[in-house]
Amino acid sequence: MKSWGVAGCLWSVPLHVSRRLAPLLLGVAALGALIVVPRIAHAQDEPPPLPPPSEPENPPNPDNRPDPQTDPNQPSPRDNPDAAPGAYGFDPHPTVRTRGKRDGVTWEANADFRVSYIDRIPELKISQEVVGPRALASGTVVHGSTSLVTGGLGFDFGLVLDDRWRIGGIGGSYESAMGTSARRRAYVDGAIAELRPWTASRFGFDFGGVGQRYKYRRWQFGWMVSGSVIVTTMNVSVASGGGSEDAWGAAVALSVHGQVEACRRLDLESRVCLAVAPDVFDGGYFMRGGSVLARWEWGR
């Protein structure tokens, strides 16, 4: 059998049909040549792919220093406690290095809301002149066991040594009587008087102390013993003939109180704390009351 090819096929079909198909077949053949031939030429001109890079067996050492891994006489940075921060190839951020225990002196400040209880107020003294059957220029108010509940605000500023020891600095507080209280019978230099506990106020002036604190993750626990001067004022009514006169009584007492606290850290420089502060010695009496404090602290 003969092989006609494309020309033979075109010749075998009718003449009017071959005249119409010939331009179409020639166009398809030319388009294929335009697409295939440039790709073959481009593939022949490309260089062969390069082999993957390989690391040198002995990396260059610009400082000509012995390798601690190969030199047995050279100590490893891990075994050197005095190595620089970059001994392992990196230098930690300064703020990261300071999050641990710090040496030296830092400051600490706090503000608190407190509620206090004392089972016996100190002896008040009247300094105003009271006119009555006998003129009283001053006198001591003698009363029984008069308890008092007060609430108020306080602040304190101190120092911390080596992130452990606390040195109390200056501070102060103001407290006012809370709730209702009954009148109390008293005497002033033989004259009948009356105490009004709901008018009482207490002013505290802290002058120092010592304590410690301990940190565990986001928690801080501490204790402290500090001293302060407490000034207590109260309205006193003194009988005068058929009536009475009002006067102010005041007492100044030395106070020594302890304090135990638990704090939760909010960030690097602020904490919220709950503290209990019993009065060890206050106005000549031992263990006569104490305070509960909700505190906000600042400082590292």
Disulfide bonds with the S-S distance in Angstrom:
Cys263-Cys273 2.00
